[in-house]
Amino acid sequence: MRFLLISRMLWDKGVGEFVDVARKLKMDYGFVEFCLLGFLDVDNPTAISRAQMDAWVSEDIVNYLGETDDIRPFIANADCIVLPSYYREGVPRSLLEAAAMSRPIITTDTVGCREVVDDGYNGFLCRPRDVVDLESKIRRMIDMTPEERKVMGNNGRRKVEREFDEEIVINMYLDAIRKLVLH
C-alpha cells in the first residue's frame, strides 16, 4: 500500500509528522510505502533541507519522488493521499486532484484542508501536529479492504464534482461580485 504526500517540502506542511508515522508503521507493516513528492530547498525558513531528505531516504523511511509539473501519474500510483498540513492553506489543489482521481485522503482538520474531506466519507481528518492521531488514521486506512478504499475514493470524486466543479465555483464568484455591486 502506497501513501503519498504532495507538497512543497516544508515542515509546516506536516512532512515531519508524516515521516514520524512512516518510521513507526514501516516496522509494523512491511508492505506499506510512504512517498514524498514536491519541491525541496525552497526559499522558506521552514523548508526541509536536501540533507534531511537524503537522511530519511537512506534510512529507508520514505521514498522521495522529486518534483514534477504533472502529479496525476503519481496520484494514480498511490492508494491514499496524505497532507497533514498546519500551514495556512487555501484549498490545496493536490487534495482536489486526488479526490477528482478517486483517491481517499487523510488531511488535517484545518481551514482549506477540511473543505475537501468529509471525515469517514471520502477520507479522514486528523488533528494538526498530532502524530498519534495521524498514525491512527493511517492505520485505519491500511486496515480497510481495497473495496472500502475504492468506495471512499469514489465518494471523493462525487464530492468534488458536486462542490468544486469549475462552473459552480465561477457562479459563486459571480454571485459574490453581484452582491458587492448591489450594496
HELIX and SHEET records of a PDB file:
HELIX    1   1 TRP A   11  LYS A   13  5                                   3    
HELIX    2   2 VAL A   15  ASP A   28  1                                  14    
HELIX    3   3 ARG A   50  SER A   58  1                                   9    
HELIX    4   4 ARG A   72  ALA A   76  1                                   5    
HELIX    5   5 ARG A   93  ALA A  100  1                                   8    
HELIX    6   6 VAL A  131  ASP A  143  1                                  13    
HELIX    7   7 PRO A  146  GLU A  163  1                                  18    
HELIX    8   8 GLU A  166  LEU A  182  1                                  17    
SHEET    1   A 6 ASN A  63  TYR A  64  0                                        
SHEET    2   A 6 GLU A  33  LEU A  37  1                                        
SHEET    3   A 6 ARG A   2  ILE A   6  1                                        
SHEET    4   A 6 CYS A  80  LEU A  83  1                                        
SHEET    5   A 6 ILE A 105  THR A 108  1                                        
SHEET    6   A 6 GLY A 123  CYS A 126  1                                        
END                                                                             
